[in-house]
């Protein structure tokens, strides 16, 4: 076998290996099987009550859906990052968006869902 023939053979083998590898990779991406996730309670895993994690709510907070700051001009949903930075003594609670806007507040732009 001549040297040129051997070099061409090596190139052809490398190209075939590359094509086969690419094809197998594509095939594995197409045939993905998603297994549904099922959550179930287990007696062996201790759980915490929600009241043990969070502070108790006052009656105005239980019925309120939006929070603003006494020193600010925007209102947030209680779980937004901006609402969590407000000190408890500076929080002003609103039941509706309209109530907050009547008080001179506008929706926070970084709080999704408002």
N, CA, C and O atoms as a GROMACS GRO file, in nm:
protein
  456
    1UNK      N    1   0.086  -0.116   0.000
    1UNK     CA    2   0.000   0.000   0.000
    1UNK      C    3   0.091   0.123   0.000
    1UNK      O    4   0.188   0.130   0.076
    2UNK      N    5   0.060   0.219  -0.084
    2UNK     CA    6   0.146   0.337  -0.093
    2UNK      C    7   0.116   0.433   0.020
    2UNK      O    8   0.013   0.422   0.088
    3UNK      N    9   0.204   0.526   0.040
    3UNK     CA   10   0.192   0.622   0.150
    3UNK      C   11   0.067   0.709   0.129
    3UNK      O   12  -0.005   0.737   0.225
    4UNK      N   13   0.040   0.753   0.004
    4UNK     CA   14  -0.078   0.835  -0.024
    4UNK      C   15  -0.207   0.759   0.004
    4UNK      O   16  -0.301   0.816   0.060
    5UNK      N   17  -0.212   0.635  -0.032
    5UNK     CA   18  -0.330   0.554  -0.008
    5UNK      C   19  -0.356   0.539   0.142
    5UNK      O   20  -0.471   0.546   0.187
    6UNK      N   21  -0.250   0.520   0.218
    6UNK     CA   22  -0.263   0.507   0.364
    6UNK      C   23  -0.315   0.638   0.425
    6UNK      O   24  -0.401   0.633   0.513
    7UNK      N   25  -0.264   0.752   0.382
    7UNK     CA   26  -0.309   0.882   0.433
    7UNK      C   27  -0.456   0.906   0.400
    7UNK      O   28  -0.533   0.951   0.485
    8UNK      N   29  -0.496   0.874   0.276
    8UNK     CA   30  -0.637   0.888   0.238
    8UNK      C   31  -0.725   0.794   0.321
    8UNK      O   32  -0.836   0.831   0.358
    9UNK      N   33  -0.677   0.676   0.349
    9UNK     CA   34  -0.754   0.581   0.429
    9UNK      C   35  -0.774   0.635   0.570
    9UNK      O   36  -0.884   0.623   0.626
   10UNK      N   37  -0.672   0.692   0.627
   10UNK     CA   38  -0.683   0.749   0.763
   10UNK      C   39  -0.783   0.864   0.763
   10UNK      O   40  -0.865   0.876   0.854
   11UNK      N   41  -0.777   0.950   0.662
   11UNK     CA   42  -0.870   1.063   0.654
   11UNK      C   43  -1.014   1.013   0.641
   11UNK      O   44  -1.104   1.065   0.706
   12UNK      N   45  -1.036   0.914   0.557
   12UNK     CA   46  -1.171   0.858   0.538
   12UNK      C   47  -1.222   0.797   0.667
   12UNK      O   48  -1.339   0.816   0.703
   13UNK      N   49  -1.138   0.722   0.739
   13UNK     CA   50  -1.178   0.660   0.866
   13UNK      C   51  -1.214   0.769   0.968
   13UNK      O   52  -1.314   0.755   1.038
   14UNK      N   53  -1.134   0.875   0.977
   14UNK     CA   54  -1.164   0.984   1.072
   14UNK      C   55  -1.295   1.054   1.037
   14UNK      O   56  -1.373   1.087   1.126
   15UNK      N   57  -1.319   1.077   0.909
   15UNK     CA   58  -1.444   1.139   0.868
   15UNK      C   59  -1.564   1.050   0.900
   15UNK      O   60  -1.667   1.099   0.946
   16UNK      N   61  -1.551   0.920   0.877
   16UNK     CA   62  -1.660   0.828   0.910
   16UNK      C   63  -1.686   0.823   1.060
   16UNK      O   64  -1.801   0.821   1.104
   17UNK      N   65  -1.579   0.820   1.140
   17UNK     CA   66  -1.596   0.821   1.286
   17UNK      C   67  -1.665   0.949   1.333
   17UNK      O   68  -1.752   0.945   1.420
   18UNK      N   69  -1.626   1.061   1.275
   18UNK     CA   70  -1.691   1.188   1.310
   18UNK      C   71  -1.838   1.188   1.275
   18UNK      O   72  -1.921   1.233   1.353
   19UNK      N   73  -1.870   1.138   1.155
   19UNK     CA   74  -2.010   1.135   1.112
   19UNK      C   75  -2.093   1.041   1.200
   19UNK      O   76  -2.206   1.074   1.236
   20UNK      N   77  -2.037   0.928   1.234
   20UNK     CA   78  -2.108   0.833   1.320
   20UNK      C   79  -2.129   0.892   1.459
   20UNK      O   80  -2.237   0.879   1.516
   21UNK      N   81  -2.026   0.957   1.513
   21UNK     CA   82  -2.039   1.019   1.646
   21UNK      C   83  -2.145   1.128   1.646
   21UNK      O   84  -2.226   1.137   1.737
   22UNK      N   85  -2.143   1.210   1.541
   22UNK     CA   86  -2.243   1.316   1.531
   22UNK      C   87  -2.384   1.257   1.522
   22UNK      O   88  -2.476   1.304   1.589
   23UNK      N   89  -2.400   1.154   1.441
   23UNK     CA   90  -2.530   1.090   1.426
   23UNK      C   91  -2.581   1.029   1.556
   23UNK      O   92  -2.699   1.041   1.588
   24UNK      N   93  -2.492   0.965   1.631
   24UNK     CA   94  -2.532   0.907   1.759
   24UNK      C   95  -2.570   1.016   1.859
   24UNK      O   96  -2.663   0.999   1.938
   25UNK      N   97  -2.498   1.126   1.856
   25UNK     CA   98  -2.532   1.238   1.945
   25UNK      C   99  -2.668   1.295   1.916
   25UNK      O  100  -2.746   1.323   2.007
   26UNK      N  101  -2.698   1.312   1.787
   26UNK     CA  102  -2.830   1.362   1.747
   26UNK      C  103  -2.939   1.263   1.784
   26UNK      O  104  -3.047   1.302   1.829
   27UNK      N  105  -2.911   1.136   1.765
   27UNK     CA  106  -3.009   1.032   1.796
   27UNK      C  107  -3.040   1.030   1.945
   27UNK      O  108  -3.156   1.013   1.984
   28UNK      N  109  -2.940   1.047   2.028
   28UNK     CA  110  -2.964   1.047   2.173
   28UNK      C  111  -3.043   1.169   2.216
   28UNK      O  112  -3.118   1.162   2.314
   29UNK      N  113  -3.028   1.281   2.147
   29UNK     CA  114  -3.104   1.401   2.181
   29UNK      C  115  -3.250   1.388   2.140
   29UNK      O  116  -3.338   1.445   2.205
   30UNK      N  117  -3.276   1.315   2.035
   30UNK     CA  118  -3.413   1.298   1.986
   30UNK      C  119  -3.491   1.201   2.075
   30UNK      O  120  -3.611   1.221   2.097
   31UNK      N  121  -3.428   1.099   2.124
   31UNK     CA  122  -3.495   0.992   2.196
   31UNK      C  123  -3.494   1.014   2.348
   31UNK      O  124  -3.487   0.916   2.422
   32UNK      N  125  -3.501   1.138   2.395
   32UNK     CA  126  -3.503   1.162   2.539
   32UNK      C  127  -3.638   1.120   2.596
   32UNK      O  128  -3.742   1.145   2.536
   33UNK      N  129  -3.634   1.058   2.708
   33UNK     CA  130  -3.755   1.015   2.776
   33UNK      C  131  -3.764   1.094   2.906
   33UNK      O  132  -3.675   1.088   2.990
   34UNK      N  133  -3.872   1.168   2.920
   34UNK     CA  134  -3.889   1.244   3.043
   34UNK      C  135  -3.974   1.163   3.140
   34UNK      O  136  -4.083   1.116   3.106
   35UNK      N  137  -3.922   1.149   3.257
   35UNK     CA  138  -3.990   1.074   3.361
   35UNK      C  139  -4.063   1.173   3.451
   35UNK      O  140  -4.000   1.266   3.501
   36UNK      N  141  -4.192   1.157   3.472
   36UNK     CA  142  -4.264   1.251   3.558
   36UNK      C  143  -4.213   1.242   3.702
   36UNK      O  144  -4.181   1.134   3.752
   37UNK      N  145  -4.207   1.357   3.765
   37UNK     CA  146  -4.162   1.364   3.903
   37UNK      C  147  -4.284   1.357   3.994
   37UNK      O  148  -4.381   1.431   3.975
   38UNK      N  149  -4.279   1.270   4.091
   38UNK     CA  150  -4.388   1.256   4.185
   38UNK      C  151  -4.336   1.288   4.325
   38UNK      O  152  -4.238   1.230   4.371
   39UNK      N  153  -4.402   1.380   4.390
   39UNK     CA  154  -4.365   1.416   4.526
   39UNK      C  155  -4.460   1.348   4.623
   39UNK      O  156  -4.581   1.347   4.603
   40UNK      N  157  -4.403   1.291   4.725
   40UNK     CA  158  -4.488   1.229   4.826
   40UNK      C  159  -4.428   1.257   4.963
   40UNK      O  160  -4.307   1.276   4.977
   41UNK      N  161  -4.513   1.259   5.061
   41UNK     CA  162  -4.468   1.284   5.198
   41UNK      C  163  -4.407   1.157   5.256
   41UNK      O  164  -4.451   1.046   5.228
   42UNK      N  165  -4.306   1.176   5.335
   42UNK     CA  166  -4.241   1.064   5.398
   42UNK      C  167  -4.236   1.088   5.547
   42UNK      O  168  -4.205   1.199   5.592
   43UNK      N  169  -4.266   0.988   5.622
   43UNK     CA  170  -4.264   1.004   5.767
   43UNK      C  171  -4.122   1.012   5.821
   43UNK      O  172  -4.100   1.060   5.932
   44UNK      N  173  -4.025   0.966   5.743
   44UNK     CA  174  -3.887   0.967   5.790
   44UNK      C  175  -3.820   1.103   5.775
   44UNK      O  176  -3.715   1.127   5.836
   45UNK      N  177  -3.879   1.194   5.694
   45UNK     CA  178  -3.820   1.325   5.674
   45UNK      C  179  -3.896   1.425   5.760
   45UNK      O  180  -4.017   1.441   5.743
   46UNK      N  181  -3.828   1.492   5.852
   46UNK     CA  182  -3.898   1.588   5.935
   46UNK      C  183  -3.937   1.711   5.853
   46UNK      O  184  -3.861   1.756   5.768
   47UNK      N  185  -4.055   1.764   5.879
   47UNK     CA  186  -4.101   1.884   5.810
   47UNK      C  187  -4.119   1.995   5.912
   47UNK      O  188  -4.142   1.970   6.030
   48UNK      N  189  -4.109   2.118   5.864
   48UNK     CA  190  -4.127   2.233   5.951
   48UNK      C  191  -4.262   2.296   5.921
   48UNK      O  192  -4.303   2.302   5.805
   49UNK      N  193  -4.328   2.340   6.020
   49UNK     CA  194  -4.452   2.411   6.002
   49UNK      C  195  -4.422   2.548   5.943
   49UNK      O  196  -4.316   2.605   5.969
   50UNK      N  197  -4.514   2.600   5.864
   50UNK     CA  198  -4.493   2.732   5.803
   50UNK      C  199  -4.480   2.839   5.910
   50UNK      O  200  -4.405   2.935   5.892
   51UNK      N  201  -4.552   2.825   6.020
   51UNK     CA  202  -4.544   2.926   6.125
   51UNK      C  203  -4.408   2.928   6.192
   51UNK      O  204  -4.368   3.031   6.247
   52UNK      N  205  -4.336   2.818   6.189
   52UNK     CA  206  -4.203   2.815   6.248
   52UNK      C  207  -4.101   2.884   6.160
   52UNK      O  208  -3.996   2.927   6.209
   53UNK      N  209  -4.130   2.896   6.031
   53UNK     CA  210  -4.037   2.958   5.939
   53UNK      C  211  -4.057   3.109   5.932
   53UNK      O  212  -3.960   3.185   5.936
   54UNK      N  213  -4.180   3.153   5.923
   54UNK     CA  214  -4.207   3.295   5.904
   54UNK      C  215  -4.258   3.359   6.033
   54UNK      O  216  -4.298   3.291   6.127
   55UNK      N  217  -4.254   3.489   6.033
   55UNK     CA  218  -4.305   3.562   6.148
   55UNK      C  219  -4.457   3.565   6.140
   55UNK      O  220  -4.513   3.560   6.031
   56UNK      N  221  -4.525   3.573   6.254
   56UNK     CA  222  -4.671   3.575   6.251
   56UNK      C  223  -4.722   3.700   6.178
   56UNK      O  224  -4.662   3.807   6.189
   57UNK      N  225  -4.832   3.686   6.104
   57UNK     CA  226  -4.888   3.798   6.031
   57UNK      C  227  -4.988   3.873   6.117
   57UNK      O  228  -5.059   3.813   6.198
   58UNK      N  229  -4.993   4.004   6.099
   58UNK     CA  230  -5.095   4.082   6.166
   58UNK      C  231  -5.222   4.073   6.083
   58UNK      O  232  -5.218   4.025   5.970
   59UNK      N  233  -5.334   4.118   6.136
   59UNK     CA  234  -5.460   4.105   6.065
   59UNK      C  235  -5.459   4.187   5.936
   59UNK      O  236  -5.523   4.146   5.838
   60UNK      N  237  -5.389   4.301   5.931
   60UNK     CA  238  -5.385   4.380   5.808
   60UNK      C  239  -5.301   4.311   5.702
   60UNK      O  240  -5.329   4.324   5.583
   61UNK      N  241  -5.198   4.238   5.742
   61UNK     CA  242  -5.113   4.168   5.647
   61UNK      C  243  -5.183   4.045   5.589
   61UNK      O  244  -5.157   4.010   5.474
   62UNK      N  245  -5.269   3.980   5.664
   62UNK     CA  246  -5.337   3.860   5.617
   62UNK      C  247  -5.428   3.889   5.500
   62UNK      O  248  -5.444   3.805   5.412
   63UNK      N  249  -5.491   4.009   5.497
   63UNK     CA  250  -5.583   4.045   5.390
   63UNK      C  251  -5.517   4.129   5.283
   63UNK      O  252  -5.580   4.158   5.181
   64UNK      N  253  -5.392   4.169   5.300
   64UNK     CA  254  -5.323   4.256   5.206
   64UNK      C  255  -5.242   4.175   5.106
   64UNK      O  256  -5.187   4.070   5.138
   65UNK      N  257  -5.237   4.228   4.984
   65UNK     CA  258  -5.164   4.160   4.879
   65UNK      C  259  -5.046   4.241   4.829
   65UNK      O  260  -4.962   4.187   4.758
   66UNK      N  261  -5.036   4.368   4.865
   66UNK     CA  262  -4.931   4.455   4.815
   66UNK      C  263  -4.870   4.531   4.932
   66UNK      O  264  -4.936   4.560   5.032
   67UNK      N  265  -4.741   4.562   4.918
   67UNK     CA  266  -4.672   4.632   5.025
   67UNK      C  267  -4.586   4.743   4.965
   67UNK      O  268  -4.526   4.728   4.858
   68UNK      N  269  -4.582   4.854   5.035
   68UNK     CA  270  -4.498   4.966   4.997
   68UNK      C  271  -4.424   5.015   5.120
   68UNK      O  272  -4.444   4.964   5.230
   69UNK      N  273  -4.338   5.112   5.100
   69UNK     CA  274  -4.263   5.169   5.210
   69UNK      C  275  -4.318   5.307   5.243
   69UNK      O  276  -4.361   5.380   5.155
   70UNK      N  277  -4.316   5.341   5.371
   70UNK     CA  278  -4.357   5.476   5.412
   70UNK      C  279  -4.271   5.581   5.343
   70UNK      O  280  -4.318   5.691   5.313
   71UNK      N  281  -4.145   5.546   5.318
   71UNK     CA  282  -4.049   5.642   5.260
   71UNK      C  283  -4.039   5.632   5.108
   71UNK      O  284  -3.962   5.706   5.047
   72UNK      N  285  -4.115   5.542   5.045
   72UNK     CA  286  -4.102   5.519   4.901
   72UNK      C  287  -4.226   5.559   4.825
   72UNK      O  288  -4.322   5.613   4.880
   73UNK      N  289  -4.221   5.531   4.693
   73UNK     CA  290  -4.334   5.565   4.606
   73UNK      C  291  -4.379   5.446   4.523
   73UNK      O  292  -4.463   5.462   4.434
   74UNK      N  293  -4.326   5.327   4.548
   74UNK     CA  294  -4.363   5.209   4.470
   74UNK      C  295  -4.423   5.102   4.562
   74UNK      O  296  -4.394   5.099   4.682
   75UNK      N  297  -4.506   5.016   4.504
   75UNK     CA  298  -4.559   4.903   4.579
   75UNK      C  299  -4.515   4.773   4.515
   75UNK      O  300  -4.488   4.769   4.394
   76UNK      N  301  -4.506   4.667   4.594
   76UNK     CA  302  -4.453   4.538   4.552
   76UNK      C  303  -4.549   4.427   4.595
   76UNK      O  304  -4.638   4.448   4.678
   77UNK      N  305  -4.529   4.310   4.537
   77UNK     CA  306  -4.588   4.188   4.594
   77UNK      C  307  -4.501   4.150   4.713
   77UNK      O  308  -4.380   4.176   4.710
   78UNK      N  309  -4.557   4.090   4.817
   78UNK     CA  310  -4.480   4.064   4.939
   78UNK      C  311  -4.354   3.979   4.920
   78UNK      O  312  -4.261   3.991   4.999
   79UNK      N  313  -4.348   3.892   4.817
   79UNK     CA  314  -4.232   3.805   4.799
   79UNK      C  315  -4.126   3.866   4.707
   79UNK      O  316  -4.022   3.804   4.687
   80UNK      N  317  -4.151   3.982   4.652
   80UNK     CA  318  -4.050   4.045   4.565
   80UNK      C  319  -3.931   4.094   4.646
   80UNK      O  320  -3.942   4.124   4.765
   81UNK      N  321  -3.816   4.102   4.579
   81UNK     CA  322  -3.693   4.141   4.648
   81UNK      C  323  -3.705   4.280   4.708
   81UNK      O  324  -3.655   4.304   4.819
   82UNK      N  325  -3.770   4.372   4.638
   82UNK     CA  326  -3.786   4.507   4.691
   82UNK      C  327  -3.867   4.510   4.819
   82UNK      O  328  -3.837   4.587   4.910
   83UNK      N  329  -3.970   4.428   4.826
   83UNK     CA  330  -4.054   4.424   4.947
   83UNK      C  331  -3.979   4.364   5.064
   83UNK      O  332  -4.001   4.403   5.179
   84UNK      N  333  -3.891   4.271   5.038
   84UNK     CA  334  -3.817   4.206   5.146
   84UNK      C  335  -3.710   4.297   5.204
   84UNK      O  336  -3.661   4.272   5.314
   85UNK      N  337  -3.672   4.402   5.129
   85UNK     CA  338  -3.572   4.497   5.181
   85UNK      C  339  -3.634   4.606   5.268
   85UNK      O  340  -3.562   4.680   5.334
   86UNK      N  341  -3.767   4.616   5.269
   86UNK     CA  342  -3.834   4.719   5.349
   86UNK      C  343  -3.836   4.674   5.495
   86UNK      O  344  -3.872   4.561   5.526
   87UNK      N  345  -3.796   4.762   5.585
   87UNK     CA  346  -3.802   4.731   5.728
   87UNK      C  347  -3.947   4.716   5.771
   87UNK      O  348  -4.035   4.785   5.721
   88UNK      N  349  -3.971   4.626   5.864
   88UNK     CA  350  -4.108   4.598   5.910
   88UNK      C  351  -4.179   4.724   5.958
   88UNK      O  352  -4.298   4.742   5.930
   89UNK      N  353  -4.109   4.811   6.027
   89UNK     CA  354  -4.174   4.932   6.081
   89UNK      C  355  -4.208   5.033   5.971
   89UNK      O  356  -4.286   5.126   5.994
   90UNK      N  357  -4.150   5.017   5.851
   90UNK     CA  358  -4.177   5.110   5.740
   90UNK      C  359  -4.275   5.053   5.639
   90UNK      O  360  -4.306   5.122   5.541
   91UNK      N  361  -4.325   4.931   5.657
   91UNK     CA  362  -4.415   4.870   5.560
   91UNK      C  363  -4.556   4.928   5.569
   91UNK      O  364  -4.610   4.948   5.678
   92UNK      N  365  -4.613   4.954   5.451
   92UNK     CA  366  -4.751   4.998   5.438
   92UNK      C  367  -4.820   4.894   5.351
   92UNK      O  368  -4.774   4.865   5.241
   93UNK      N  369  -4.931   4.837   5.400
   93UNK     CA  370  -4.998   4.726   5.331
   93UNK      C  371  -5.123   4.776   5.260
   93UNK      O  372  -5.196   4.861   5.310
   94UNK      N  373  -5.147   4.720   5.140
   94UNK     CA  374  -5.264   4.754   5.059
   94UNK      C  375  -5.334   4.626   5.016
   94UNK      O  376  -5.269   4.525   4.988
   95UNK      N  377  -5.465   4.629   5.009
   95UNK     CA  378  -5.543   4.513   4.967
   95UNK      C  379  -5.549   4.500   4.816
   95UNK      O  380  -5.552   4.389   4.762
   96UNK      N  381  -5.552   4.613   4.746
   96UNK     CA  382  -5.563   4.612   4.601
   96UNK      C  383  -5.462   4.706   4.538
   96UNK      O  384  -5.405   4.792   4.606
   97UNK      N  385  -5.440   4.690   4.408
   97UNK     CA  386  -5.352   4.781   4.334
   97UNK      C  387  -5.412   4.922   4.335
   97UNK      O  388  -5.341   5.022   4.350
   98UNK      N  389  -5.544   4.929   4.318
   98UNK     CA  390  -5.612   5.058   4.312
   98UNK      C  391  -5.592   5.134   4.443
   98UNK      O  392  -5.570   5.256   4.442
   99UNK      N  393  -5.599   5.064   4.555
   99UNK     CA  394  -5.579   5.128   4.685
   99UNK      C  395  -5.438   5.186   4.695
   99UNK      O  396  -5.420   5.297   4.744
  100UNK      N  397  -5.339   5.111   4.649
  100UNK     CA  398  -5.201   5.159   4.652
  100UNK      C  399  -5.183   5.280   4.560
  100UNK      O  400  -5.114   5.375   4.597
  101UNK      N  401  -5.244   5.276   4.443
  101UNK     CA  402  -5.230   5.386   4.349
  101UNK      C  403  -5.304   5.511   4.396
  101UNK      O  404  -5.259   5.623   4.370
  102UNK      N  405  -5.418   5.492   4.465
  102UNK     CA  406  -5.488   5.607   4.523
  102UNK      C  407  -5.403   5.673   4.631
  102UNK      O  408  -5.413   5.794   4.654
  103UNK      N  409  -5.318   5.594   4.697
  103UNK     CA  410  -5.232   5.648   4.802
  103UNK      C  411  -5.105   5.712   4.744
  103UNK      O  412  -5.021   5.762   4.819
  104UNK      N  413  -5.092   5.711   4.611
  104UNK     CA  414  -4.979   5.778   4.548
  104UNK      C  415  -4.863   5.686   4.512
  104UNK      O  416  -4.756   5.734   4.474
  105UNK      N  417  -4.883   5.556   4.522
  105UNK     CA  418  -4.777   5.461   4.489
  105UNK      C  419  -4.795   5.414   4.344
  105UNK      O  420  -4.906   5.415   4.291
  106UNK      N  421  -4.685   5.371   4.282
  106UNK     CA  422  -4.688   5.313   4.148
  106UNK      C  423  -4.630   5.172   4.158
  106UNK      O  424  -4.558   5.141   4.253
  107UNK      N  425  -4.660   5.084   4.059
  107UNK     CA  426  -4.608   4.946   4.065
  107UNK      C  427  -4.456   4.944   4.048
  107UNK      O  428  -4.401   5.024   3.973
  108UNK      N  429  -4.391   4.853   4.119
  108UNK     CA  430  -4.246   4.835   4.105
  108UNK      C  431  -4.217   4.771   3.971
  108UNK      O  432  -4.284   4.676   3.932
  109UNK      N  433  -4.118   4.822   3.899
  109UNK     CA  434  -4.087   4.770   3.766
  109UNK      C  435  -4.011   4.638   3.773
  109UNK      O  436  -4.012   4.562   3.676
  110UNK      N  437  -3.946   4.609   3.884
  110UNK     CA  438  -3.867   4.485   3.895
  110UNK      C  439  -3.943   4.373   3.964
  110UNK      O  440  -3.884   4.270   3.997
  111UNK      N  441  -4.070   4.390   3.986
  111UNK     CA  442  -4.153   4.290   4.056
  111UNK      C  443  -4.249   4.229   3.955
  111UNK      O  444  -4.348   4.291   3.918
  112UNK      N  445  -4.219   4.106   3.910
  112UNK     CA  446  -4.301   4.038   3.809
  112UNK      C  447  -4.437   4.001   3.869
  112UNK      O  448  -4.445   3.955   3.983
  113UNK      N  449  -4.542   4.023   3.792
  113UNK     CA  450  -4.674   3.983   3.835
  113UNK      C  451  -4.764   4.098   3.875
  113UNK      O  452  -4.883   4.079   3.899
  114UNK      N  453  -4.709   4.217   3.881
  114UNK     CA  454  -4.792   4.333   3.918
  114UNK      C  455  -4.853   4.390   3.792
  114UNK      O  456  -4.927   4.488   3.799
   0.00000   0.00000   0.00000
